[in-house]
Amino acid sequence: MFKNSISITRFSLILGAMNFIFFHYPFFKFVFSNLDYKSFNGVLAIVSLIVLMLVLNAWVFYLFLSISKYLGKFLLVLTFMISALSVYFVNTYGVIIDESMIGNVFNTDQNEAGSFFSFKMVLYVVLFGILPSIYIIKAKIVNDGVKRFFTKSGLVLLFALIMAFVNAANWLWIDKNSKSLGGLAMPWSYSVNTALFFIHDAQKNKKEILLPDATFKDHKKAVVVLVIGESARSENFSLYGYQKNTNPLLSKTPNVFHFNATSCATYTTAGVKCILEHKDTGDLYEILPNYLNRNKVDVIWRTNNWGEPPVHIPNYQTSEMLAKNCKGPDCGYDQILVNGLKEQILASKSDKVLIVLHTSTSHGPTYSKKYPKRFEVFKPVCNSVELGNCSREELINAYDNTVVYTDFLLHSIIQDLKQLKDYDSSMIFVSDHGESLGEKNLYMHGVPMSIAPKEQYEIPFIVWVSDHSKTLKPEKSLTQNNVFHSVLNFLGISSPVYDENMNIFR
């Protein structure tokens, strides 16, 4: 098979066809689901997309190989390997590989990345990545001359312009669905969006924009424990009317309030940033823990997760650091964040204390591994990372058990705070985003906000206050930005950026 030479044009067309067949079922599934394929314009658009995808991808491969055979082959092997992984995640979890999803990839830690490993993933990589790569490496390619190169490239560009002109009637539909189309077209989804991610990341402020100085209104002792939830959706909390009792402890706890709330985004980095900033902006303003720490509040950050904006405080504690003073099997879960919490508050030398606990409890796909077995209240559960292989009941049960465990953790925090008689205390729980559990064949999160289902942005916002401290306004609906101003109010801190309309306390 590899003894004979093959022209660069034919080789590029073969690879273009392989790329089309292997990686574009999700793309055309979306097209057929969202376009009137029985109309003339619909047929024209579909035929044009097929032809353009074949021709333009083959042309890009042709360019790679024309520049350098060795560099071209390396880039083609890389392309097929990454495309194999990408289409696995698209097919398995219903994700769209846009810029925010690329951000998730680069911010995922090793443990979370390992939780996605499965036999099906290996199969995708072998069939769609490794086998084509062997063909690419072994092929003996005959390059075109300079004149043929420019002639063929010119003809391809002219053809693309003609196809764009012919499809003028479909431009509006393509523009409307550009995010989804771009996030499903391989290799453009991850290559273009990776470039955009790094360009936009480089454009971000290297240093936070500092907020105006704050002052203490009083010297009364006050502590707020802000719990940042992970992938928690309000729909599965019994406090919000869910039929299964996933909040057996909080539902019986006095002074617990819950509000309807929405997240700013459907992925961790943007969701956590929104929780910690004073308003939703595209800039990196000084976030809550940094701001309060600079203004002499004792701020402690404990995390079993990742993806927060830069946190500049001296008391930043990871789960690895906390594990040194934690004993028992529960230390392998988010319980580690609560261990020794009361003692750390009592050791503070400041009248005002903010503790941020960044959990990972409801992050998929391994929901059943996010809680100790004694919290497996609902059975049977899904134990597979390939969520589509589980029954609806198994998947929901596994997720609901993470909510039961969250209920226990929040109740434990409240019990600790109740013992701090000298402090006005509050616990605020708000999730970074929601989670899809198979609705509309979507799993987990990360769908662009413009087309995201409600399951990915309707989040719990739960508040507890100690006796004789504060009461709450009868708010109907909140956003993540309410957190910043509410924490300032409860701790008795005055600031020029404080917005009373965003404060939940009376």
C-alpha positions as CSV (number, residue, x, y, z in Angstrom):
1,M,0.0,0.0,0.0
2,F,2.9,2.4,0.8
3,K,5.3,1.3,-1.9
4,N,3.9,3.6,-4.6
5,S,4.1,7.4,-4.5
6,I,0.9,9.5,-4.3
7,S,0.5,13.0,-5.6
8,I,0.0,15.7,-3.0
9,T,-3.4,16.7,-4.5
10,R,-4.8,13.2,-4.3
11,F,-3.4,12.6,-0.8
12,S,-4.9,15.8,0.4
13,L,-8.3,14.9,-1.0
14,I,-8.2,11.5,0.6
15,L,-7.4,13.1,4.0
16,G,-10.1,15.7,3.4
17,A,-12.6,12.8,2.8
18,M,-11.4,10.9,5.9
19,N,-11.7,14.1,8.0
20,F,-15.2,14.6,6.6
21,I,-16.4,11.0,7.3
22,F,-14.8,10.5,10.7
23,F,-15.5,13.8,12.4
24,H,-18.6,15.5,10.9
25,Y,-21.6,13.5,11.9
26,P,-22.4,15.9,14.8
27,F,-22.0,18.9,12.5
28,F,-24.5,17.7,9.9
29,K,-26.8,16.3,12.6
30,F,-27.1,19.9,13.8
31,V,-27.5,21.2,10.3
32,F,-30.4,18.8,9.5
33,S,-32.0,19.5,12.9
34,N,-32.0,23.3,12.4
35,L,-32.4,23.8,8.7
36,D,-35.4,23.2,6.4
37,Y,-33.6,20.6,4.3
38,K,-36.6,20.0,2.1
39,S,-36.6,23.6,0.7
40,F,-34.4,24.6,-2.3
41,N,-32.3,26.9,-0.1
42,G,-31.9,24.2,2.5
43,V,-30.7,21.7,-0.1
44,L,-28.3,24.3,-1.6
45,A,-26.9,25.1,1.9
46,I,-26.3,21.4,2.8
47,V,-24.7,20.5,-0.6
48,S,-22.5,23.7,-0.3
49,L,-21.4,22.8,3.2
50,I,-20.5,19.3,2.2
51,V,-18.5,20.4,-0.8
52,L,-16.8,23.3,0.9
53,M,-15.9,21.2,3.9
54,L,-14.3,18.6,1.6
55,V,-12.5,21.1,-0.6
56,L,-11.3,23.6,2.0
57,N,-10.0,21.0,4.5
58,A,-8.2,19.2,1.6
59,W,-6.7,22.6,0.6
60,V,-5.5,23.3,4.1
61,F,-3.9,19.9,4.3
62,Y,-2.4,20.6,0.8
63,L,-0.9,23.9,2.2
64,F,0.6,22.1,5.2
65,L,2.3,19.5,3.0
66,S,3.4,22.1,0.4
67,I,5.2,24.1,3.1
68,S,7.1,21.1,4.4
69,K,6.4,17.4,4.1
70,Y,7.7,16.7,7.6
71,L,6.0,19.6,9.3
72,G,2.9,18.9,7.2
73,K,2.7,15.3,8.3
74,F,3.3,16.3,12.0
75,L,0.5,18.8,11.8
76,L,-1.8,16.3,10.1
77,V,-1.1,13.6,12.7
78,L,-1.8,16.1,15.5
79,T,-5.0,17.2,13.7
80,F,-6.4,13.7,13.5
81,M,-5.4,12.8,17.1
82,I,-7.1,16.0,18.5
83,S,-10.1,15.6,16.2
84,A,-10.6,12.0,17.4
85,L,-10.6,13.2,21.1
86,S,-12.8,16.2,20.2
87,V,-15.5,14.2,18.4
88,Y,-15.5,11.7,21.3
89,F,-16.5,14.4,23.7
90,V,-19.0,16.0,21.2
91,N,-20.7,12.6,20.6
92,T,-20.5,11.4,24.3
93,Y,-21.5,14.6,26.2
94,G,-23.1,16.8,23.6
95,V,-20.6,19.6,24.0
96,I,-19.8,22.3,21.6
97,I,-16.1,23.2,21.3
98,D,-16.2,26.9,21.4
99,E,-13.7,29.3,23.1
100,S,-15.2,28.8,26.6
101,M,-14.9,25.0,26.2
102,I,-11.2,25.4,25.2
103,G,-10.8,27.5,28.4
104,N,-12.3,24.5,30.3
105,V,-9.8,22.2,28.7
106,F,-6.8,24.3,29.7
107,N,-8.1,24.9,33.2
108,T,-9.0,21.2,33.9
109,D,-6.7,19.6,36.5
110,Q,-5.2,16.2,36.2
111,N,-7.7,14.4,38.4
112,E,-10.7,15.8,36.5
113,A,-9.1,15.0,33.2
114,G,-8.5,11.4,34.3
115,S,-12.1,10.9,35.2
116,F,-13.1,11.1,31.5
117,F,-10.9,8.1,30.6
118,S,-12.9,5.2,29.1
119,F,-12.5,2.3,26.6
120,K,-14.7,4.2,24.2
121,M,-12.3,7.1,24.3
122,V,-9.4,4.7,23.5
123,L,-11.4,3.3,20.6
124,Y,-12.0,6.7,19.1
125,V,-8.3,7.6,19.4
126,V,-7.2,4.3,17.8
127,L,-9.7,4.2,15.0
128,F,-9.9,7.9,14.1
129,G,-6.5,9.1,15.3
130,I,-3.8,6.4,15.3
131,L,-4.7,4.4,12.2
132,P,-5.0,7.5,10.0
133,S,-1.7,8.7,11.5
134,I,0.0,5.6,10.4
135,Y,-1.2,6.1,6.8
136,I,-0.1,9.8,6.9
137,I,3.4,8.9,8.2
138,K,4.0,6.0,5.7
139,A,2.6,7.8,2.6
140,K,5.2,8.8,-0.1
141,I,4.0,12.2,-1.3
142,V,5.0,13.9,-4.6
143,N,4.8,17.6,-4.3
144,D,3.6,20.0,-7.0
145,G,5.7,22.7,-8.5
146,V,5.3,26.4,-7.5
147,K,3.2,27.2,-10.6
148,R,0.7,24.4,-9.9
149,F,0.6,25.3,-6.2
150,F,-0.5,28.9,-6.9
151,T,-2.9,27.8,-9.7
152,K,-4.7,25.2,-7.5
153,S,-4.8,27.5,-4.5
154,G,-6.3,30.3,-6.7
155,L,-8.9,28.0,-8.1
156,V,-9.9,26.8,-4.6
157,L,-10.3,30.4,-3.3
158,L,-12.3,31.4,-6.4
159,F,-14.5,28.4,-5.9
160,A,-15.1,29.3,-2.2
161,L,-16.1,32.8,-3.2
162,I,-18.6,31.6,-5.8
163,M,-20.1,29.2,-3.2
164,A,-20.4,32.0,-0.7
165,F,-22.1,34.2,-3.3
166,V,-24.5,31.4,-4.4
167,N,-25.5,30.9,-0.7
168,A,-26.3,34.6,-0.1
169,A,-29.9,33.6,1.0
170,N,-28.4,31.4,3.7
171,W,-26.0,33.9,5.2
172,L,-28.4,35.0,7.9
173,W,-29.0,31.4,9.0
174,I,-25.3,30.7,9.0
175,D,-24.6,33.8,11.0
176,K,-27.3,33.0,13.5
177,N,-25.9,29.5,14.1
178,S,-22.2,30.3,13.6
179,K,-21.2,29.5,17.2
180,S,-22.6,26.0,17.0
181,L,-21.4,25.4,13.4
182,G,-17.9,26.6,14.3
183,G,-17.9,24.5,17.5
184,L,-18.7,21.3,15.6
185,A,-16.5,21.7,12.4
186,M,-13.2,19.8,12.7
187,P,-10.4,20.9,13.0
188,W,-11.6,24.5,13.0
189,S,-13.5,24.2,16.3
190,Y,-10.5,23.6,18.5
191,S,-7.8,25.2,16.3
192,V,-9.5,28.6,15.8
193,N,-11.0,28.7,19.3
194,T,-7.6,27.8,20.9
195,A,-6.0,30.7,19.1
196,L,-8.9,33.0,20.2
197,F,-8.6,31.8,23.8
198,F,-4.9,32.7,24.0
199,I,-5.3,36.0,22.2
200,H,-8.1,37.1,24.6
201,D,-6.2,35.7,27.6
202,A,-3.2,37.7,26.6
203,Q,-5.4,40.8,26.3
204,K,-6.7,40.5,29.8
205,N,-5.4,42.9,32.4
206,K,-2.1,41.6,33.7
207,K,-3.0,43.2,36.9
208,E,-6.4,43.6,38.5
209,I,-8.1,47.0,38.3
210,L,-8.1,48.0,42.0
211,L,-11.4,49.1,43.5
212,P,-11.7,52.1,45.8
213,D,-10.6,51.6,49.4
214,A,-13.2,50.2,51.9
215,T,-13.7,51.0,55.6
216,F,-15.2,49.1,58.6
217,K,-18.5,50.6,59.8
218,D,-18.1,48.9,63.2
219,H,-15.9,46.5,65.1
220,K,-18.5,43.9,65.7
221,K,-17.3,40.4,65.0
222,A,-18.8,38.9,61.8
223,V,-18.0,35.9,59.6
224,V,-19.3,34.9,56.2
225,V,-18.6,31.4,54.8
226,L,-19.1,31.6,51.0
227,V,-19.5,28.1,49.6
228,I,-19.0,28.1,45.8
229,G,-20.8,25.0,44.5
230,E,-19.8,23.1,41.4
231,S,-22.3,22.1,38.7
232,A,-25.2,22.3,41.1
233,R,-28.6,22.9,39.5
234,S,-31.5,24.1,41.6
235,E,-33.9,21.7,39.8
236,N,-32.6,18.8,41.9
237,F,-32.7,20.5,45.3
238,S,-35.8,19.6,47.3
239,L,-35.7,23.1,48.8
240,Y,-36.7,24.2,45.3
241,G,-39.6,21.7,45.1
242,Y,-37.8,18.6,43.8
243,Q,-39.9,15.6,44.7
244,K,-37.0,13.4,46.0
245,N,-35.7,14.5,49.4
246,T,-32.2,15.7,48.5
247,N,-32.1,18.3,51.3
248,P,-33.0,16.3,54.5
249,L,-30.9,18.5,56.8
250,L,-31.3,22.0,55.4
251,S,-35.0,21.6,55.1
252,K,-35.2,21.2,58.9
253,T,-32.7,23.9,59.7
254,P,-34.0,27.3,61.0
255,N,-32.9,30.5,59.3
256,V,-32.2,28.8,56.0
257,F,-33.5,30.7,52.9
258,H,-33.3,29.9,49.2
259,F,-33.7,32.1,46.2
260,N,-34.2,31.5,42.5
261,A,-30.9,32.4,40.8
262,T,-29.1,32.3,37.4
263,S,-25.4,32.0,36.6
264,C,-23.5,34.4,34.3
265,A,-22.1,31.5,32.3
266,T,-22.2,27.7,31.9
267,Y,-18.5,27.0,32.8
268,T,-16.5,27.3,35.9
269,T,-13.9,30.0,35.2
270,A,-16.6,32.6,34.1
271,G,-19.1,31.5,36.8
272,V,-16.6,31.8,39.7
273,K,-15.4,35.1,38.4
274,C,-18.9,36.4,38.3
275,I,-19.6,35.3,41.9
276,L,-16.5,37.2,43.1
277,E,-16.7,40.4,41.2
278,H,-18.8,43.5,42.0
279,K,-20.5,43.5,38.5
280,D,-20.4,41.4,35.4
281,T,-17.7,42.9,33.2
282,G,-15.2,41.7,30.6
283,D,-12.4,43.2,32.7
284,L,-10.6,41.8,35.6
285,Y,-11.5,44.0,38.5
286,E,-10.3,43.3,42.0
287,I,-12.3,40.2,43.1
288,L,-13.9,39.9,46.5
289,P,-11.2,37.9,48.5
290,N,-8.4,40.1,47.2
291,Y,-10.4,43.3,47.9
292,L,-11.3,42.4,51.4
293,N,-7.8,41.1,52.2
294,R,-6.3,44.4,51.1
295,N,-8.8,46.2,53.4
296,K,-7.8,44.2,56.5
297,V,-10.5,41.5,56.5
298,D,-9.1,38.1,57.4
299,V,-9.7,36.1,54.2
300,I,-9.2,32.3,54.0
301,W,-9.6,30.4,50.7
302,R,-10.0,26.6,50.8
303,T,-10.3,24.7,47.5
304,N,-10.9,21.2,46.2
305,N,-11.4,22.6,42.7
306,W,-9.8,24.9,40.1
307,G,-10.7,27.7,37.7
308,E,-11.0,30.8,39.9
309,P,-9.5,34.1,38.9
310,P,-6.1,35.0,40.5
311,V,-6.5,34.9,44.3
312,H,-3.9,37.1,46.0
313,I,-4.2,36.3,49.7
314,P,-1.7,34.8,52.2
315,N,-4.1,32.2,53.5
316,Y,-4.8,30.1,50.3
317,Q,-5.3,26.4,51.1
318,T,-5.5,23.6,48.6
319,S,-6.9,20.2,49.4
320,E,-3.3,18.8,49.4
321,M,-2.4,21.3,52.1
322,L,-5.5,20.6,54.1
323,A,-5.0,16.8,53.9
324,K,-2.0,17.1,56.2
325,N,-4.3,17.9,59.1
326,C,-7.2,15.6,58.1
327,K,-7.6,12.0,59.0
328,G,-10.2,9.4,57.9
329,P,-11.8,8.3,54.6
330,D,-13.9,11.4,54.2
331,C,-10.8,13.5,53.7
332,G,-10.8,12.3,50.1
333,Y,-14.0,14.3,49.4
334,D,-15.1,17.9,49.9
335,Q,-15.4,17.2,53.7
336,I,-11.8,18.2,53.8
337,L,-12.8,21.8,53.2
338,V,-14.9,21.8,56.4
339,N,-12.3,20.0,58.6
340,G,-11.0,22.4,61.3
341,L,-13.0,25.3,59.9
342,K,-14.4,26.5,63.3
343,E,-10.9,26.4,64.9
344,Q,-9.5,28.5,62.1
345,I,-12.2,31.1,62.5
346,L,-11.6,31.3,66.3
347,A,-7.8,31.7,65.7
348,S,-8.4,34.8,63.6
349,K,-7.2,38.1,65.0
350,S,-9.6,40.2,62.9
351,D,-13.1,41.2,63.7
352,K,-14.2,40.5,60.1
353,V,-13.7,37.1,58.5
354,L,-14.5,35.8,55.0
355,I,-14.0,32.1,54.3
356,V,-14.4,30.8,50.7
357,L,-14.9,27.1,50.2
358,H,-14.6,26.0,46.5
359,T,-16.1,22.6,46.2
360,S,-16.2,20.0,43.4
361,T,-19.1,17.9,44.7
362,S,-21.5,17.7,41.6
363,H,-18.9,17.8,38.8
364,G,-19.3,15.0,36.3
365,P,-19.0,12.6,34.7
366,T,-18.1,10.5,37.8
367,Y,-20.9,11.7,40.0
368,S,-20.9,8.5,42.0
369,K,-17.3,9.1,43.1
370,K,-17.9,12.5,44.5
371,Y,-19.4,11.4,47.8
372,P,-18.7,8.8,50.5
373,K,-20.7,5.6,50.0
374,R,-23.0,6.2,53.0
375,F,-24.5,9.1,51.1
376,E,-25.6,6.8,48.3
377,V,-29.2,7.2,49.3
378,F,-30.7,6.8,45.8
379,K,-30.0,3.6,43.9
380,P,-29.0,2.2,41.4
381,V,-26.4,4.7,40.3
382,C,-24.4,5.4,37.1
383,N,-20.8,4.4,37.5
384,S,-19.7,5.0,33.9
385,V,-18.0,8.1,32.5
386,E,-20.0,7.5,29.3
387,L,-23.2,9.0,30.7
388,G,-25.3,8.0,27.6
389,N,-24.7,4.3,28.5
390,C,-26.5,4.7,31.8
391,S,-30.2,4.6,32.3
392,R,-31.9,7.9,33.1
393,E,-32.7,6.7,36.6
394,E,-29.1,5.7,37.3
395,L,-27.7,9.0,36.1
396,I,-30.2,11.1,38.1
397,N,-29.7,9.0,41.2
398,A,-25.9,9.4,41.1
399,Y,-26.3,13.2,40.7
400,D,-29.0,13.4,43.4
401,N,-26.6,11.7,45.8
402,T,-24.1,14.6,45.2
403,V,-26.9,17.0,46.3
404,V,-27.5,15.0,49.4
405,Y,-23.8,15.2,50.2
406,T,-23.9,19.0,49.5
407,D,-26.8,19.2,52.0
408,F,-24.7,17.5,54.6
409,L,-21.6,19.7,54.0
410,L,-23.7,22.9,54.2
411,H,-25.4,21.7,57.4
412,S,-22.0,20.9,58.9
413,I,-20.8,24.4,58.2
414,I,-24.0,25.8,59.8
415,Q,-23.5,23.7,62.9
416,D,-19.9,25.0,63.3
417,L,-21.0,28.6,62.8
418,K,-23.8,28.2,65.5
419,Q,-21.1,27.5,68.1
420,L,-19.4,30.9,67.4
421,K,-21.5,32.8,69.9
422,D,-19.4,36.0,69.7
423,Y,-19.9,36.3,65.9
424,D,-22.7,37.3,63.6
425,S,-22.5,34.4,61.1
426,S,-23.8,33.7,57.7
427,M,-23.3,30.9,55.2
428,I,-23.9,31.6,51.5
429,F,-24.0,28.8,49.0
430,V,-24.1,29.6,45.3
431,S,-23.1,27.4,42.3
432,D,-20.8,28.4,39.5
433,H,-23.3,27.0,36.9
434,G,-25.8,24.2,36.4
435,E,-25.7,20.8,34.8
436,S,-27.4,18.9,32.0
437,L,-28.3,15.3,32.7
438,G,-29.4,14.0,29.4
439,E,-32.1,16.5,28.6
440,K,-32.1,17.2,24.8
441,N,-29.2,14.6,24.7
442,L,-26.9,17.1,26.5
443,Y,-24.6,16.2,29.4
444,M,-22.7,18.2,31.9
445,H,-22.2,21.9,31.0
446,G,-20.4,24.4,28.8
447,V,-23.0,25.0,26.1
448,P,-22.7,28.7,24.9
449,M,-25.0,30.9,27.1
450,S,-26.9,32.1,24.0
451,I,-28.3,28.6,23.4
452,A,-27.8,26.9,26.8
453,P,-30.7,25.0,28.3
454,K,-32.0,26.3,31.7
455,E,-30.5,23.3,33.4
456,Q,-27.1,24.7,32.8
457,Y,-27.8,28.2,34.3
458,E,-30.6,27.9,36.9
459,I,-28.6,27.5,40.1
460,P,-29.3,27.3,43.9
461,F,-28.6,30.3,46.0
462,I,-29.0,29.3,49.6
463,V,-28.4,31.5,52.7
464,W,-28.3,30.8,56.4
465,V,-28.0,33.5,59.1
466,S,-27.3,33.2,62.8
467,D,-30.0,34.3,65.3
468,H,-30.2,38.1,66.0
469,S,-27.8,39.0,63.2
470,K,-29.5,39.9,59.9
471,T,-32.8,39.3,58.2
472,L,-33.2,39.0,54.4
473,K,-35.1,41.0,51.8
474,P,-38.0,39.2,50.0
475,E,-36.0,38.9,46.8
476,K,-37.6,36.8,44.0
477,S,-34.6,36.3,41.8
478,L,-30.9,36.8,42.2
479,T,-27.7,36.6,40.1
480,Q,-24.2,35.6,41.1
481,N,-23.2,39.3,41.4
482,N,-25.5,39.7,44.5
483,V,-22.8,37.8,46.4
484,F,-20.2,40.6,46.4
485,H,-22.5,43.3,47.8
486,S,-24.2,41.0,50.3
487,V,-20.9,40.0,51.8
488,L,-19.9,43.6,52.2
489,N,-23.2,44.4,53.9
490,F,-23.1,41.5,56.3
491,L,-19.5,42.2,57.4
492,G,-20.3,45.8,57.9
493,I,-18.0,47.2,55.3
494,S,-18.5,50.5,53.5
495,S,-17.3,50.9,49.9
496,P,-17.8,53.3,47.0
497,V,-18.6,50.3,44.8
498,Y,-21.3,48.9,47.1
499,D,-24.7,48.7,45.6
500,E,-27.6,48.4,48.0
501,N,-29.9,47.1,45.3
502,M,-27.6,44.1,44.9
503,N,-27.6,43.4,48.7
504,I,-29.9,40.6,49.9
505,F,-29.8,41.6,53.6
506,R,-32.1,44.2,55.2
